[in-house]
Amino acid sequence: MKSGRGVTMSTERTTDPTTEPTRRDFLKLTAAAGGALGLGVPAVACSGPGATPQASGSGGKLLILGGTGFIGPYQVRSALAQGLEITIFNRGSRPGMFEGVEELVGDRNGDFESLRGRTWDVVVDNSTARPDWVTSIGEFLRDSVEYFYYVSSRSAYASHSTVPMTAAVPSYTYETAGVDRATADITDLPYGLAKAESEREVMRLFPDRYGIFRPGLIIGPDDPTDRFTYWPVRIHRGGEVLSPGDGTDTVQIIDVRDLGDFMALSSDQGHTGIFNLIGPATPRPMAELLYGIRAVTTAETTFTWVPREFLAERGVRPYAEMPVWRPPTPGSEGFARFDLSNEVAHGLTFRSLADTTQATLDFHFSRTPERQAELRSGLSAEREAEILQEWHASR
């Protein structure tokens, strides 16, 4: 990837007709026709943060802010497979994690000296929800990078009432949040508002040179939150599983490896604009999710669907005690009904639920016995049994 080639907008895909076709132009056309697999880009399925696939791409220069947390290692591996030259910038955590990756030490809180005098084609920022940090690093790198990619969140939307969701800018604004720009503490905003304001800073500093990536719940191996892991682990345990709602509430999530693959593909092709990164393209009902997970296990499992009203009366919170699940409420009907036709046309692909489930279970059982016993999301076995008993008694 080199400076000056045509870029692809998320809402309008154009190529400069005065230039000769380039490798990026070719990749854009084939991605639109068949997605990343049609390009011969490998779906990186290797496991473990240090794994390094064989490079096979263009050799553009990519700077990743962070790179050693949950999503960063998968971005690095996918970018290596895409043939990109990678530099990571962080506080020196987990040094030597990747072979053939340059590591620069600094701090998002103003220590950028190791970046001085350097240039990259793309910078990927996945390490902050603080708009002031986005401003400082953006101003520092403004003349040093061609494109600024910011990993935001579906939470940047104030409302999910529009289906399909096609807003070109976040609907969450200071005005609707009741916050005055002149007096707000920019370092301590609600998460969704902080992401939205960070996006606006990227757009201001890099007009026509930005990529905004809004994932939903990121799942898969190495996820420290257990927000999806709860379900494969619970279903693997077998027995009667408390299942929320009636099974028809839809789900859209994103495998961390699919996120990494799309970020690498975008970095190579120079995608710009706004992308909603969740899946699958056709929203999956909650019942399909749970039955699909069960198909990967050998456990004897039954599902008991408990109405949302019954769960609410007992303080069982969607997305917390019942991870992944969020039933529609006024203003949230489109939470898991995003139109992803644009993203698919740009090369977004989706691993199978079976692949994600197996990789998640493999990761979970590689953890210490103590960590396996203390999931950070979902109901405890005791609380689940108590609610199931109450539900059966009420019928």
Helices and strands as residue ranges (DSSP letters): E 8-9, H 23-34, G 36-39, E 61-65, H 72-81, E 85-90, E 102-105, G 113-115, E 120-125, H 131-141, E 145-151, G 154-156, H 174-177, H 191-205, E 210-215, E 218-219, H 230-237, E 239-244, E 250-255, H 256-269, E 271-277, E 279-285, H 286-294, E 301-306, H 308-313, H 341-345, H 353-364, H 369-373, H 381-393
